[in-house]
Amino acid sequence: MTRPRSPDYDNIQESIVKQAASLFAHRGYAATSISDIAAACNCSKSRLYHYFESKDAILVFMLTEHVDKLLAGCSDILAAREDDVARFRRLIRFFMEIYAVSRDKHAVMLTCLEFLPANVRKDVIKKQRQLIQIVADVLAKIRPDRAKDTSSAHIDSMLFFGMINWTYTWFRPDGRVLPTELADRAVSLFLDGYVKSKVF
C-alpha cells in the first residue's frame, strides 16, 4: 500500500532540495552522499527516500525545476507590452533575483550537468539554449544591425550571460548592492558601454 502524502509534503521536498543544493554547490555532487543530505536535513535516509528515490532523483528534480522556473518567468516578461530595452532590463532583473535567492541551485546548474542522466541533461541544455535565444532575440530588436550576423548576435548574448552567470561566486545579495541594482548596472554597461555608462 502506498504511503499517503503529508499536507506539507511539497514544503519538505523543497527543503530537501535546498539542503542538497547547498551541499552539491559547496562540496560537489560526487563528494556528497545520500547520508550527507539526510544529515543536513536532520532526518533518516529512509525518511529521505519517501521524497526522493535517490541522489540522482534530487539532482534531476532540482535542475529541471530551476530551468523551468527561469523559462516561465521569461515567458511572462515577454508577454508584457513594453519597449525592448525595458523588456531586456526586466529579463536581467529577473535572472539576478533568481540567482540571488537560488544561488546554490544556479551554481549546481552551471557545474553539475554532467551528472544528470543523458536524456535529462539533453532536455536541460535545450532549455538553457532557449533562455539564451530569448535574450538574443531581445538584443536583436534593440540592435537589428548586429542581428544580421547570426554568429555575432550569438556571441553578444553569450558574452552577456558570461557576465551575469558567475556573479554567484562573488555577489552577496544581503550586501550594499541589491540584485535589481546589480542587474541595472549590468544592463547599462552592456548596452551603453563602460565609457558612457551612468552607473559610476
C-alpha positions as a Markdown table, in Angstrom:
| # | Residue | x | y | z |
|---|---|---|---|---|
| 1 | Met | 0.0 | 0.0 | 0.0 |
| 2 | Thr | 1.4 | 3.4 | -1.0 |
| 3 | Arg | 2.2 | 5.7 | 1.9 |
| 4 | Pro | -0.1 | 8.8 | 1.8 |
| 5 | Arg | 1.5 | 12.2 | 1.3 |
| 6 | Ser | 1.6 | 14.6 | 4.3 |
| 7 | Pro | 0.0 | 18.0 | 3.9 |
| 8 | Asp | 3.4 | 19.6 | 4.0 |
| 9 | Tyr | 5.0 | 17.2 | 1.5 |
| 10 | Asp | 5.9 | 19.8 | -1.0 |
| 11 | Asn | 7.5 | 22.1 | 1.6 |
| 12 | Ile | 9.6 | 19.2 | 3.0 |
| 13 | Gln | 10.6 | 18.2 | -0.5 |
| 14 | Glu | 11.7 | 21.7 | -1.3 |
| 15 | Ser | 13.6 | 21.9 | 2.0 |
| 16 | Ile | 15.5 | 18.7 | 1.0 |
| 17 | Val | 16.3 | 20.2 | -2.4 |
| 18 | Lys | 17.6 | 23.3 | -0.8 |
| 19 | Gln | 19.9 | 21.4 | 1.6 |
| 20 | Ala | 21.1 | 19.2 | -1.3 |
| 21 | Ala | 21.8 | 22.2 | -3.5 |
| 22 | Ser | 23.9 | 23.7 | -0.8 |
| 23 | Leu | 25.9 | 20.5 | -0.4 |
| 24 | Phe | 26.3 | 20.0 | -4.2 |
| 25 | Ala | 27.4 | 23.6 | -4.7 |
| 26 | His | 29.9 | 23.7 | -1.9 |
| 27 | Arg | 31.1 | 20.1 | -1.6 |
| 28 | Gly | 30.5 | 18.8 | -5.1 |
| 29 | Tyr | 27.9 | 16.3 | -6.4 |
| 30 | Ala | 30.2 | 13.3 | -6.5 |
| 31 | Ala | 31.5 | 14.0 | -3.0 |
| 32 | Thr | 28.0 | 14.3 | -1.4 |
| 33 | Ser | 26.3 | 11.1 | -0.3 |
| 34 | Ile | 22.6 | 10.5 | 0.4 |
| 35 | Ser | 23.7 | 10.1 | 4.1 |
| 36 | Asp | 25.2 | 13.6 | 3.9 |
| 37 | Ile | 21.9 | 15.0 | 2.6 |
| 38 | Ala | 19.9 | 13.2 | 5.3 |
| 39 | Ala | 22.2 | 14.5 | 8.0 |
| 40 | Ala | 21.8 | 18.1 | 6.6 |
| 41 | Cys | 18.0 | 17.6 | 6.7 |
| 42 | Asn | 18.1 | 16.2 | 10.2 |
| 43 | Cys | 16.3 | 13.1 | 9.1 |
| 44 | Ser | 16.9 | 9.4 | 8.4 |
| 45 | Lys | 17.8 | 8.0 | 5.0 |
| 46 | Ser | 14.5 | 6.1 | 5.0 |
| 47 | Arg | 12.6 | 9.3 | 5.5 |
| 48 | Leu | 14.5 | 10.9 | 2.7 |
| 49 | Tyr | 13.7 | 8.1 | 0.4 |
| 50 | His | 10.0 | 8.9 | 1.0 |
| 51 | Tyr | 10.6 | 12.1 | -1.0 |
| 52 | Phe | 13.3 | 11.1 | -3.5 |
| 53 | Glu | 14.3 | 7.6 | -4.5 |
| 54 | Ser | 18.0 | 8.6 | -5.0 |
| 55 | Lys | 20.6 | 11.3 | -5.0 |
| 56 | Asp | 20.2 | 11.4 | -8.8 |
| 57 | Ala | 16.5 | 12.0 | -8.5 |
| 58 | Ile | 17.1 | 15.0 | -6.3 |
| 59 | Leu | 19.5 | 16.5 | -8.9 |
| 60 | Val | 17.0 | 15.8 | -11.7 |
| 61 | Phe | 14.2 | 17.5 | -9.8 |
| 62 | Met | 16.4 | 20.4 | -8.7 |
| 63 | Leu | 17.7 | 21.4 | -12.1 |
| 64 | Thr | 14.5 | 20.7 | -14.1 |
| 65 | Glu | 12.6 | 22.8 | -11.6 |
| 66 | His | 15.2 | 25.6 | -11.7 |
| 67 | Val | 15.4 | 25.9 | -15.5 |
| 68 | Asp | 11.6 | 25.6 | -15.9 |
| 69 | Lys | 11.2 | 28.5 | -13.4 |
| 70 | Leu | 13.6 | 30.6 | -15.4 |
| 71 | Leu | 11.7 | 29.9 | -18.7 |
| 72 | Ala | 8.3 | 30.5 | -17.1 |
| 73 | Gly | 9.4 | 33.9 | -15.8 |
| 74 | Cys | 10.9 | 34.9 | -19.1 |
| 75 | Ser | 7.6 | 33.9 | -20.8 |
| 76 | Asp | 5.7 | 36.2 | -18.5 |
| 77 | Ile | 8.1 | 39.1 | -19.2 |
| 78 | Leu | 7.9 | 38.6 | -23.0 |
| 79 | Ala | 4.1 | 38.7 | -22.8 |
| 80 | Ala | 4.1 | 42.2 | -21.3 |
| 81 | Arg | 3.7 | 45.2 | -23.6 |
| 82 | Glu | 6.8 | 47.4 | -23.3 |
| 83 | Asp | 9.7 | 48.6 | -25.3 |
| 84 | Asp | 12.6 | 46.2 | -25.9 |
| 85 | Val | 15.2 | 48.0 | -23.7 |
| 86 | Ala | 12.7 | 47.9 | -20.8 |
| 87 | Arg | 12.0 | 44.2 | -21.6 |
| 88 | Phe | 15.7 | 43.4 | -21.6 |
| 89 | Arg | 16.1 | 45.2 | -18.2 |
| 90 | Arg | 13.2 | 43.2 | -16.7 |
| 91 | Leu | 14.7 | 39.9 | -18.0 |
| 92 | Ile | 18.1 | 40.6 | -16.4 |
| 93 | Arg | 16.5 | 41.8 | -13.2 |
| 94 | Phe | 14.5 | 38.5 | -13.1 |
| 95 | Phe | 17.7 | 36.4 | -13.7 |
| 96 | Met | 19.6 | 38.3 | -11.0 |
| 97 | Glu | 16.8 | 37.9 | -8.5 |
| 98 | Ile | 16.5 | 34.2 | -9.1 |
| 99 | Tyr | 20.3 | 33.8 | -8.9 |
| 100 | Ala | 20.3 | 35.7 | -5.6 |
| 101 | Val | 17.6 | 33.6 | -3.9 |
| 102 | Ser | 18.6 | 30.3 | -5.6 |
| 103 | Arg | 22.4 | 30.8 | -5.8 |
| 104 | Asp | 23.2 | 27.2 | -4.8 |
| 105 | Lys | 20.8 | 25.8 | -7.5 |
| 106 | His | 22.3 | 28.1 | -10.0 |
| 107 | Ala | 25.8 | 27.0 | -9.1 |
| 108 | Val | 24.7 | 23.4 | -9.4 |
| 109 | Met | 23.2 | 24.0 | -12.8 |
| 110 | Leu | 26.5 | 25.5 | -14.0 |
| 111 | Thr | 28.7 | 22.9 | -12.5 |
| 112 | Cys | 26.9 | 19.6 | -12.2 |
| 113 | Leu | 25.1 | 19.0 | -15.6 |
| 114 | Glu | 27.4 | 16.1 | -16.3 |
| 115 | Phe | 25.9 | 14.0 | -13.5 |
| 116 | Leu | 22.4 | 14.1 | -15.0 |
| 117 | Pro | 21.1 | 11.2 | -16.9 |
| 118 | Ala | 21.7 | 11.7 | -20.6 |
| 119 | Asn | 18.1 | 12.3 | -21.6 |
| 120 | Val | 17.5 | 14.8 | -18.8 |
| 121 | Arg | 20.8 | 16.6 | -19.4 |
| 122 | Lys | 19.8 | 17.0 | -23.1 |
| 123 | Asp | 16.5 | 18.5 | -22.1 |
| 124 | Val | 18.0 | 20.9 | -19.6 |
| 125 | Ile | 20.6 | 22.0 | -22.1 |
| 126 | Lys | 17.9 | 22.6 | -24.7 |
| 127 | Lys | 16.0 | 24.8 | -22.2 |
| 128 | Gln | 19.2 | 26.7 | -21.4 |
| 129 | Arg | 19.6 | 27.4 | -25.1 |
| 130 | Gln | 16.0 | 28.6 | -25.2 |
| 131 | Leu | 17.0 | 31.1 | -22.4 |
| 132 | Ile | 20.0 | 32.3 | -24.4 |
| 133 | Gln | 17.8 | 32.6 | -27.5 |
| 134 | Ile | 15.3 | 34.7 | -25.6 |
| 135 | Val | 18.0 | 37.2 | -24.7 |
| 136 | Ala | 19.5 | 37.1 | -28.2 |
| 137 | Asp | 16.1 | 37.9 | -29.7 |
| 138 | Val | 15.5 | 40.9 | -27.5 |
| 139 | Leu | 19.0 | 42.2 | -28.2 |
| 140 | Ala | 18.3 | 41.7 | -31.9 |
| 141 | Lys | 15.3 | 44.0 | -31.6 |
| 142 | Ile | 17.4 | 46.6 | -29.8 |
| 143 | Arg | 20.3 | 46.4 | -32.3 |
| 144 | Pro | 18.8 | 44.9 | -35.6 |
| 145 | Asp | 22.0 | 45.9 | -37.4 |
| 146 | Arg | 24.0 | 43.5 | -35.3 |
| 147 | Ala | 21.4 | 40.7 | -35.6 |
| 148 | Lys | 22.1 | 40.5 | -39.4 |
| 149 | Asp | 25.2 | 38.5 | -38.5 |
| 150 | Thr | 23.9 | 35.5 | -36.6 |
| 151 | Ser | 27.3 | 34.5 | -35.3 |
| 152 | Ser | 27.9 | 37.9 | -33.8 |
| 153 | Ala | 24.4 | 38.0 | -32.3 |
| 154 | His | 25.0 | 34.7 | -30.6 |
| 155 | Ile | 28.4 | 35.9 | -29.3 |
| 156 | Asp | 26.8 | 39.0 | -27.9 |
| 157 | Ser | 24.2 | 37.0 | -26.0 |
| 158 | Met | 26.8 | 34.6 | -24.7 |
| 159 | Leu | 29.0 | 37.4 | -23.6 |
| 160 | Phe | 26.2 | 38.8 | -21.6 |
| 161 | Phe | 25.4 | 35.5 | -19.9 |
| 162 | Gly | 29.1 | 35.2 | -19.2 |
| 163 | Met | 28.9 | 38.5 | -17.4 |
| 164 | Ile | 25.9 | 37.6 | -15.2 |
| 165 | Asn | 26.1 | 33.8 | -14.7 |
| 166 | Trp | 29.1 | 33.8 | -12.5 |
| 167 | Thr | 28.1 | 36.6 | -10.2 |
| 168 | Tyr | 27.1 | 34.0 | -7.6 |
| 169 | Thr | 30.8 | 33.4 | -6.9 |
| 170 | Trp | 31.3 | 36.9 | -5.5 |
| 171 | Phe | 28.0 | 38.8 | -5.2 |
| 172 | Arg | 26.3 | 38.9 | -1.8 |
| 173 | Pro | 22.5 | 39.7 | -2.1 |
| 174 | Asp | 22.5 | 40.9 | 1.5 |
| 175 | Gly | 25.3 | 43.4 | 0.8 |
| 176 | Arg | 25.2 | 47.1 | -0.1 |
| 177 | Val | 24.0 | 46.5 | -3.7 |
| 178 | Leu | 20.6 | 44.9 | -4.3 |
| 179 | Pro | 20.2 | 42.2 | -7.1 |
| 180 | Thr | 18.0 | 44.6 | -9.1 |
| 181 | Glu | 20.7 | 47.3 | -8.8 |
| 182 | Leu | 23.3 | 44.9 | -10.0 |
| 183 | Ala | 21.1 | 43.9 | -12.9 |
| 184 | Asp | 20.5 | 47.5 | -13.9 |
| 185 | Arg | 24.3 | 48.1 | -13.7 |
| 186 | Ala | 24.9 | 45.1 | -16.0 |
| 187 | Val | 22.3 | 46.3 | -18.5 |
| 188 | Ser | 23.8 | 49.8 | -18.5 |
| 189 | Leu | 27.3 | 48.6 | -19.0 |
| 190 | Phe | 26.3 | 46.2 | -21.7 |
| 191 | Leu | 24.0 | 48.5 | -23.7 |
| 192 | Asp | 25.8 | 51.8 | -23.1 |
| 193 | Gly | 29.4 | 50.7 | -22.7 |
| 194 | Tyr | 31.8 | 51.5 | -19.9 |
| 195 | Val | 32.6 | 55.0 | -21.0 |
| 196 | Lys | 29.0 | 56.1 | -21.5 |
| 197 | Ser | 27.5 | 54.2 | -18.6 |
| 198 | Lys | 25.9 | 56.4 | -15.9 |
| 199 | Val | 26.2 | 53.9 | -13.0 |
| 200 | Phe | 29.7 | 55.1 | -12.0 |
